[in-house]
Each structure stands twice: as structure tokens, then as C-alpha cells.
Amino acid sequence: MSKVLILYGTRYGTTKEISDEIEKVIQDKGMATESFNLKEVNQKNIPPLDQYNGIIIGTGIKMGMWTRTVKSFVQKRKAELKKKQASFGFYVCCGEAQKDINTAIEKYVNPKLEKIGIQSALIDAFGGAYDLREGSPISGMTRKIIIASLKEDPGIEDPEGKLHDYRDWEQIRDFANQFVEVLKK
Ligand SMILES: Cc1cc2nc3c(=O)[nH]c(=O)nc-3n(C[C@H](O)[C@H](O)[C@H](O)COP(=O)(O)O)c2cc1C
């Protein structure tokens, strides 16, 4: 049975939910999966990558950056990832993708993978979410900046106290299905 390793980095939980959906689609296709939140696992305990038929890594974007844990994993395991390039999928979850997916890929995926020196067989960028409901971890100055940027959207008058979710679940499931096809090649 094919086995897929699914890794993600998230600051506010949005990418975790995307990763869970991708995992579900892959399992529904009859493949086994192993999934890790890179912040919650000692990276040394992630098995050698040649044990897997495919690998997917996703990260949220903050101030233009991947999560620290995704960056360190990709850098440290570069040699192994290079050998698995044909079955390596990568995505970002970010505000930019809400406006233009290709721009998001050009900003947050291609130059960064290139700099590290690896390629991915399947790349995507998904819109993100901003949780401004009670108990939200987005506070202080950051919250003010997010609210100001949400207000630029003519459809939003008062962003406070709401969840603003721009994820396209069809696009996310499509990515997972395409990844399964990549593995079949
Ligand atoms: C403080 C902050 C900074 C952000 N910076 C960027 C950015 O530079 N570019 C971008 O496209 N999206 C940016 N976003 C949007 C996030 O990528 C989006 O909220 C995403 O859902 C976060 O993913 P996560 O919850 O998995 O960390 C930012 C969001 C926050 C709250």
C-alpha cells in the first residue's frame, strides 16, 4: 500500500485544517498516511523519507515567511527531499492567494524552494483565514493591521468578532487528488 507523509507548519491553525482535508482525500483514495505538525514533533523522529511513496509539506505565511519549523525541516532534509522531488508536493496558505494564486506561488514558493535547491512536482497556494472571534490569538497591533486590510474589501464593513475564511476547499481537494495522480505516474 502506498504511504504518504504529510507535514505542516501553522501559526493560527488554518494550515492544520487544510492538511487534515488533504489527508482525508488521500486516505479515501486507499493510501496510508502519516501526519505531523512540525512544531509538535522532534524533527529527528520523522522517519527517513525514502520510506514514503510521497511527501506533502504545507506552511502558513506570516510577514512573507514560512514557519520556522517548515524552513528548518526542508533545509535539513534537503538531500532526502531532492531524491523524492518527483513525488513531493508543496503548498502555502496565505492572504496573497485570495487575490492571485500565481502571484502567491511566485512570492512564497518558487524563489524559496529555488534558494534551498529543491523542486516540487506539485505546487499550490491556498487562501487563508483570519479569526477575529472571541479568544482569537490575533491581538494588538497585528489585529489592527488585519482589520484595516479587511476593511479594504468593499464587502466588509465591520470585520470585528468574525471568522474571515478565504479557503477554497474544492481547490484544496483538487490538489490532493492531483497529488494522488502524480504518485500513480
Ligand atoms: C500577522 C499576520 C501576518 C501575515 N502576513 C502575510 C503575508 O505577509 N503574506 C500573505 O500573503 N499573508 C499573510 N498573512 C495571512 C496568513 O497567511 C493567513 O492568515 C493564513 O491563514 C495563516 O495560516 P496559519 O493559520 O496556518 O498560520 C498574515 C496573517 C497574519 C495574522
The ligand as an SDF file (V2000), in Angstrom:
LIG
                    3D

 31 33  0  0  0  0  0  0  0  0999 V2000
    0.2880   38.7490   11.4330 C   0  0  0  0  0  0  0  0  0  0  0  0
   -0.0560   38.1690   10.0970 C   0  0  0  0  0  0  0  0  0  0  0  0
    0.8110   38.3820    9.0230 C   0  0  0  0  0  0  0  0  0  0  0  0
    0.5030   37.8820    7.7580 C   0  0  0  0  0  0  0  0  0  0  0  0
    1.3780   38.0990    6.7260 N   0  0  0  0  0  0  0  0  0  0  0  0
    1.0500   37.6550    5.4950 C   0  0  0  0  0  0  0  0  0  0  0  0
    1.9210   37.9170    4.3910 C   0  0  0  0  0  0  0  0  0  0  0  0
    2.9980   38.5050    4.5160 O   0  0  0  0  0  0  0  0  0  0  0  0
    1.5170   37.4950    3.1690 N   0  0  0  0  0  0  0  0  0  0  0  0
    0.3420   36.8290    2.9650 C   0  0  0  0  0  0  0  0  0  0  0  0
    0.0380   36.5010    1.8230 O   0  0  0  0  0  0  0  0  0  0  0  0
   -0.4820   36.5380    4.0020 N   0  0  0  0  0  0  0  0  0  0  0  0
   -0.1600   36.9300    5.2560 C   0  0  0  0  0  0  0  0  0  0  0  0
   -0.9920   36.6600    6.3110 N   0  0  0  0  0  0  0  0  0  0  0  0
   -2.1890   35.8270    6.1100 C   0  0  0  0  0  0  0  0  0  0  0  0
   -1.9330   34.4010    6.6260 C   0  0  0  0  0  0  0  0  0  0  0  0
   -1.0590   33.7290    5.7580 O   0  0  0  0  0  0  0  0  0  0  0  0
   -3.2600   33.6620    6.7820 C   0  0  0  0  0  0  0  0  0  0  0  0
   -3.9450   34.2370    7.8710 O   0  0  0  0  0  0  0  0  0  0  0  0
   -3.1010   32.1780    6.9910 C   0  0  0  0  0  0  0  0  0  0  0  0
   -4.3950   31.6110    7.1270 O   0  0  0  0  0  0  0  0  0  0  0  0
   -2.2380   31.8130    8.1880 C   0  0  0  0  0  0  0  0  0  0  0  0
   -2.0050   30.4300    8.2020 O   0  0  0  0  0  0  0  0  0  0  0  0
   -1.8190   29.6330    9.5900 P   0  0  0  0  0  0  0  0  0  0  0  0
   -3.0710   29.8440   10.4020 O   0  0  0  0  0  0  0  0  0  0  0  0
   -1.6730   28.2110    9.1940 O   0  0  0  0  0  0  0  0  0  0  0  0
   -0.5890   30.1500   10.2520 O   0  0  0  0  0  0  0  0  0  0  0  0
   -0.6950   37.1490    7.5740 C   0  0  0  0  0  0  0  0  0  0  0  0
   -1.5580   36.9320    8.6650 C   0  0  0  0  0  0  0  0  0  0  0  0
   -1.2630   37.4330    9.9060 C   0  0  0  0  0  0  0  0  0  0  0  0
   -2.2120   37.2020   11.0520 C   0  0  0  0  0  0  0  0  0  0  0  0
  1  2  1  0
  2  3  1  0
  2 30  2  0
  3  4  2  0
  4  5  1  0
  4 28  1  0
  5  6  2  0
  6  7  1  0
  6 13  1  0
  7  8  2  0
  7  9  1  0
  9 10  1  0
 10 11  2  0
 10 12  1  0
 12 13  2  0
 13 14  1  0
 14 15  1  0
 14 28  1  0
 15 16  1  0
 16 17  1  0
 16 18  1  0
 18 19  1  0
 18 20  1  0
 20 21  1  0
 20 22  1  0
 22 23  1  0
 23 24  1  0
 24 25  2  0
 24 26  1  0
 24 27  1  0
 28 29  2  0
 29 30  1  0
 30 31  1  0
M  END
$$$$
